[in-house]
């Protein structure tokens, strides 16, 4: 079972899964693949970048990090993550 942090919302896992499956995505692409609506995906992607689970590859384009993959593979407890500066 994945160990989520208090700052996470259910759509965070969906966003991470979609980016793992499809590669780098924009919030619009996340929505098109069945994820949350663009605006919510954009907001949540920013939070996931802040905690190191995603990286901003280019303006508005997000990719998953090693930490993100470890979280999805149940090898990382997200509650132990601190915001990246």
C-alpha positions in Angstrom: 0.0 0.0 0.0 1.3 3.4 -0.9 2.1 5.7 2.0 0.7 9.1 1.2 1.4 12.4 2.9 -1.2 14.7 4.5 -0.6 17.3 1.8 -1.5 14.8 -0.9 -5.0 14.5 -2.6 -6.3 11.4 -4.4 -5.7 12.9 -7.9 -1.9 13.2 -7.1 -1.5 9.4 -7.6 -3.5 9.5 -10.8 -1.3 12.3 -12.2 1.9 10.4 -11.2 0.5 7.2 -12.8 -0.4 8.9 -16.1 3.0 10.5 -16.4 4.7 7.2 -15.6 2.6 5.5 -18.3 2.7 8.1 -21.0 6.0 10.0 -20.4 6.3 13.8 -19.9 2.8 15.5 -20.0 1.2 18.9 -19.8 -1.8 19.5 -17.6 -4.0 19.5 -20.7 -2.6 16.1 -21.7 -3.2 14.8 -18.2 -6.8 15.8 -18.5 -7.1 14.3 -22.0 -5.8 11.0 -20.7 -8.6 10.9 -18.1 -6.9 12.7 -15.2 -8.2 15.7 -13.4 -9.2 18.9 -15.3 -6.3 21.0 -16.6 -6.4 23.7 -13.9 -6.4 21.2 -11.1 -3.7 19.1 -12.8 -1.6 22.2 -13.1 -2.0 23.1 -9.5 -1.3 19.6 -8.2 1.7 19.2 -10.6 3.2 22.3 -9.0 2.8 20.7 -5.5 4.3 17.4 -6.7 7.3 19.4 -8.1 7.6 21.1 -4.7 8.0 17.8 -3.0 10.2 16.2 -5.6 7.8 13.6 -7.0 7.7 15.4 -10.4 10.1 17.7 -12.2 9.3 20.6 -14.5 10.9 19.6 -17.8 9.9 22.7 -19.6 7.3 25.4 -18.9 4.0 23.5 -18.4 5.6 20.1 -19.1 6.1 17.6 -16.3 8.1 14.4 -15.9 8.2 11.9 -13.0 11.3 11.7 -10.8 13.0 8.7 -9.2 11.2 9.7 -6.0 7.9 9.7 -7.8 8.6 6.2 -9.2 9.6 4.9 -5.8 6.4 6.3 -4.3 4.3 4.6 -7.0 6.3 1.3 -6.4 5.5 1.6 -2.6 9.2 2.1 -1.8 8.9 5.7 -0.5 6.8 7.1 2.3 5.6 10.5 0.9 5.0 11.8 4.5 8.7 11.8 5.0 9.3 14.3 2.1 10.1 17.9 2.8 9.5 20.6 0.2 12.4 21.1 -2.2 13.8 24.6 -2.4 
